[in-house]
Structure formats: structure tokens, C-alpha cells
């Protein structure tokens, strides 16, 4: 892809976000169904969204033209500044797909209880705005998000001190905020909980696999 083509694509994404995100955010904050009625799913499908009102941050996972050769996945970070929500960054890729059947852990296509997908992050928008004030002495904060694929056994997740329900299709995006470590932040502990309230697995801030997967791999090694 040429630089000019990529720049056009990025400008197109920014225009989409300016139009779509305010509508999606309003619905999520008000507890409504996230997919706006004016957006046909064949054109743009909202896979998942997450808003932490206390932290004033959110993330949205979208698939543009799902099922077509031009399908793209987009994740967008949003942050509240004053009374308004602002698009502050995100990521995109061409390997777009929609959630299919939710599988049990250990089956092909669902190895662990929690599987990490793509992620996005940037310095907090609020922090960047406050830097403009000469008297500001606060430390930097990082806003990040992760796409997750969760097994059928999982009822809900604990992400830091928040409880997040798992949608029926098992794909979701989670947003988080942490002190900045320079160029990244620190993802909170994520715990998968079953319908009986028992912990099934967890994935730490620096882990690439959840504890269920590690246990299974170690068991196979010892056999």
C-alpha cells in the first residue's frame, strides 16, 4: 500500500469516527443497545464497546463491511474532557471478521478461558490538554484497550475493580487507564469467573496467556 493510499485511508477513518462515535457513546452511556439503528450491520457492525464512567474513558470495536473483501477492523479510544467525549486514537487492520460460535476452552479456535487479541493505547487526552497549562505538575497517564475472546464457560470478567459481563458471542473489548511507563501503560489483572462465582482463569498485566492455558501446557509437558 502506498503512503498516499494509507493517508487517504486514515483520513477516511477519522471522518467515520467523528460521525459514528458520538452516537455510539451516547447509547453506551445511557445503557441502550450499542448498535445504532441508522447503521446497517452489513455496512458497519459494532462488535463490542466498553465505557468506564468513573475514569472517563471508553473503547469501541467496529468491523467495516463485514464479510467482504474490503472488510476492516477498527478499535477506537475515547475520553471525556469537560462535558464532551473525544476520539483520542485507536488502530485498524484488514483481517476483519465477526464473532461466530462461542466455544468451550480447549477446543480448536478457543485454547484458553481468556485469549488476548489486538490492542490500542495512547497518552491520556486529558493529560495532554493539561500539559498546556504552565502550572500543571501531574504525572502522565495511559489509556489502553484490549480485544478479548472468552470461552463459553465464562460468565463475566473482573478487570481491575470493574465487573464486565461477557456478551453471548464471547468477543469483547475492555478499556483501562494506568500511569504511563514512558511509551505504554500497565494492563490491569483480568479474571474470568464462571456462573457459580468460581474463578476459572486469570491473565496478569504482563502475561501473553491466561493461567488456564499455562496449566494445560504444563500438564502436557509433564506427561
C-alpha positions, -999 to 999 in steps of 0.1 A, spaced: 0 0 0 14 34 -10 19 62 15 -8 83 -3 -33 54 -2 -26 49 35 -31 86 43 -64 86 25 -75 55 45 -65 72 78 -84 104 69 -114 82 60 -113 65 94 -111 98 112 -142 111 93 -161 79 103 -152 82 139 -163 119 140 -197 108 127 -202 74 144 -186 76 178 -207 104 193 -239 83 185 -224 51 198 -211 67 230 -244 83 238 -261 49 236 -235 31 256 -235 57 284 -273 56 285 -274 18 287 -291 14 253 -283 -13 227 -249 -2 213 -256 -8 175 -273 25 163 -304 18 142 -292 41 115 -262 18 108 -270 -14 89 -248 -43 102 -239 -52 67 -222 -18 64 -207 -14 99 -211 -38 128 -204 -28 164 -188 -59 179 -183 -45 214 -179 -14 234 -168 -6 270 -171 26 290 -156 33 324 -176 63 335 -155 68 367 -123 71 347 -139 89 319 -126 66 292 -141 42 266 -133 19 237 -152 7 207 -146 -23 184 -160 -19 149 -160 -40 117 -164 -21 85 -181 -40 56 -181 -74 74 -178 -104 52 -165 -85 22 -130 -84 6 -127 -49 18 -136 -57 55 -116 -39 81 -114 -40 119 -112 -7 138 -108 0 175 -113 35 188 -104 50 222 -125 78 236 -120 100 266 -142 126 284 -128 161 287 -152 185 304 -187 176 292 -177 161 259 -163 128 247 -134 129 223 -119 104 199 -83 101 210 -68 73 189 -70 37 180 -59 11 155 -71 -8 124 -63 -39 104 -76 -57 73 -81 -92 89 -117 -84 99 -141 -110 110 -173 -112 130 -179 -133 161 -190 -168 153 -200 -197 177 -187 -192 212 -165 -223 221 -155 -240 252 -119 -237 264 -95 -263 249 -113 -266 216 -98 -256 183 -102 -218 180 -105 -213 218 -74 -225 236 -78 -206 269 -105 -191 290 -93 -157 281 -74 -150 248 -58 -117 240 -63 -102 206 -53 -67 193 -48 -37 215 -45 1 213 -32 28 236 -22 64 238 -13 91 264 -44 103 281 -62 131 262 -69 149 295 -32 147 304 -22 161 270 -46 190 274 -34 198 309 2 199 297 -8 232 280 -11 249 314 23 261 328 14 254 364 4 217 358 27 192 376 8 160 373 22 127 361 13 111 327 -15 85 324 -21 60 297 -54 48 282 -53 14 267 -77 -13 253 -76 -50 245 -97 -72 224 -106 -105 242 -121 -138 231 -137 -155 261 -146 -192 264 -182 -205 268 -176 -214 305 -171 -177 315 -200 -157 329 -182 -124 335 -148 -108 338 -132 -88 366 -110 -61 350 -92 -44 379 -120 -34 402 -147 -35 374 -171 -63 366 -178 -67 329 -205 -91 315 -194 -113 286 -217 -110 255 -232 -141 241 -207 -143 212 -177 -141 236 -159 -112 219 -154 -80 238 -131 -50 241 -120 -37 276 -107 -3 283 -83 7 311 -62 35 324 -29 34 343 1 55 350 23 59 319 56 40 319 70 61 291 56 47 259 30 22 273 7 16 303 1 -14 326 -29 -35 318 -49 -45 349 -53 -80 361 -82 -98 342 -100 -126 359 -125 -150 343 -154 -160 366 -179 -189 360 -216 -189 365 -211 -203 400 -189 -174 410 -157 -195 409 -125 -181 393 -117 -201 361 -86 -183 350 -66 -151 351 -42 -131 330 -17 -107 346 -6 -73 333 25 -87 316 11 -122 306 5 -133 270 -15 -163 280 -40 -169 308 -34 -192 338 -57 -219 324 -36 -223 292 -3 -223 312 -17 -251 334 -28 -271 304 6 -267 287 25 -277 319 3 -308 323 10 -319 287 48 -313 293 48 -335 324 30 -364 307 
